[in-house]
Amino acid sequence: MEVFMWSIIFGITGMGYFSYGKKRDDNLFLLSGIALMVFPYFVEGLTLNIVVGGALVVIPFLALKFLK
């Protein structure tokens, strides 16, 4: 049940990233949003789900901070 809840949370976050990236023409947020919506179908286990999802949520912000 917890995996399902975290998958829904990451999917909603991915939808927000996707719409933000599409509106601002920012490919980093767009691709991260797609990855956040798709990865729960391929990852098993609560811990791995949280680790991968957390990394995908943080990556665009770290990339913006360190690459620009």
Secondary structure, 3 states (H helix, E strand, C coil): CHHHHHHHHHHHHHHHHHHHHHHHCCHHHHHHHHHHHHHHHCCCCHHHHHHHHHHHHHHHHHHHHHHC
